[in-house]
Amino acid sequence: MSLSDFELEVMQIIWESDESTAPQVHEIIQSRRNVKYTTVKTIIDRLEKKGSLKRSRTEGRTIFYIPTTEKQSVRTPLIKEFIRKVFLGKSRPLAAHILEQEDLSIEDIEYLEALLDERKKGLK
């Protein structure tokens, strides 16, 4: 599924809250930058038409939305495309960049080590 940057931002907000209204999403985005409510509502309507969101319930005139698309199903193609564009399809430079350039905590490093250990076991 292809999402615009704005659609992805809206989805991130709804994924984090599990259920949101257009006014709630607008409030969060408005705290970051100036955007009209109608613009946010248009994006939510577009995501609903794409099947990424669905109406879960209503309270009066307020509509609540829940995600129908899993984060990973959106992230995986985006990350693959990023690796293709920025790292010429090679994941090693991305992994090196993360390890060398990003501020990783001990917990982050231990998590990555555990992932690598699991991956190694799968290759043997």
C-alpha positions in Angstrom: 0.0 0.0 0.0 1.3 3.4 -0.9 0.8 6.2 1.5 1.8 9.9 1.3 3.9 11.4 4.0 0.8 13.1 5.5 -1.2 9.9 5.3 1.6 8.1 7.1 1.7 10.8 9.8 -2.0 10.3 10.4 -1.7 6.5 10.5 1.2 6.8 13.0 -1.1 8.8 15.3 -3.9 6.4 15.0 -1.6 3.3 15.4 -0.3 4.8 18.7 -3.8 5.5 20.1 -5.6 2.4 18.7 -8.7 4.5 18.2 -9.0 8.2 17.3 -11.3 10.9 16.1 -10.5 13.4 13.4 -10.5 16.3 16.0 -8.0 14.3 18.1 -5.7 13.7 15.1 -6.0 17.3 14.1 -5.1 18.5 17.6 -1.9 16.4 17.6 -0.8 17.5 14.1 -1.8 21.1 14.9 0.7 21.0 17.8 3.5 20.3 15.3 2.5 22.6 12.5 -0.3 24.8 11.2 -2.9 22.6 9.3 -6.6 23.0 8.9 -9.0 20.5 10.4 -10.6 20.0 6.9 -7.2 18.9 5.5 -6.9 16.3 8.3 -10.4 15.1 7.8 -9.8 14.8 4.0 -6.7 12.6 4.7 -8.7 10.4 7.1 -11.5 10.0 4.5 -8.9 9.1 1.9 -7.3 6.5 4.3 -10.8 5.1 4.9 -11.4 4.7 1.2 -8.0 3.0 0.8 -9.0 0.6 3.5 -6.3 1.6 6.0 -8.9 2.9 8.5 -12.4 2.0 9.4 -15.1 3.5 11.5 -15.3 1.7 14.8 -18.1 3.6 16.5 -19.8 7.0 16.8 -20.8 9.1 19.7 -23.3 11.7 18.6 -21.7 13.2 15.5 -18.2 12.1 16.5 -16.8 9.3 14.4 -14.0 7.1 15.9 -11.5 5.4 13.6 -9.3 2.3 14.0 -6.5 1.1 11.8 -7.2 -1.9 9.6 -3.6 -1.9 8.2 -0.8 -3.2 10.4 2.3 -1.0 10.8 4.6 -3.6 9.5 2.7 -4.0 6.2 3.3 -0.3 5.6 6.9 -0.1 7.0 8.4 -3.0 5.2 7.9 -1.7 1.6 8.9 1.8 2.7 12.1 0.6 4.3 12.9 -1.6 1.3 12.4 1.3 -1.0 14.6 3.5 1.3 17.4 0.9 1.2 17.1 0.7 -2.6 17.2 4.5 -3.1 19.7 5.5 -0.4 21.9 2.5 0.0 21.7 1.0 -3.6 19.7 -2.0 -2.3 22.3 -3.0 0.2 21.3 -3.3 3.9 24.8 -3.5 5.3 25.5 0.2 5.0 22.2 1.0 6.7 23.0 -1.3 9.6 26.5 0.2 9.8 25.0 3.7 9.8 22.6 2.9 12.6 25.4 1.4 14.7 27.9 4.1 14.0 25.8 7.3 13.8 22.7 6.8 15.9 22.6 7.3 19.7 21.8 3.8 20.9 21.2 2.9 24.5 22.5 -0.3 26.1 19.0 -1.6 25.8 19.0 -0.8 22.0 22.3 -2.6 21.5 21.2 -5.6 23.5 18.0 -5.8 21.5 20.0 -5.7 18.2 22.4 -8.3 19.5 19.4 -10.6 20.3 18.0 -10.1 16.8 21.4 -10.9 15.3 21.7 -14.1 17.4 18.3 -15.2 16.3 19.1 -14.5 12.7 22.4 -16.4 12.9 20.6 -19.4 14.4 18.2 -19.4 11.4 21.1 -19.4 9.0 22.8 -22.5 10.5 
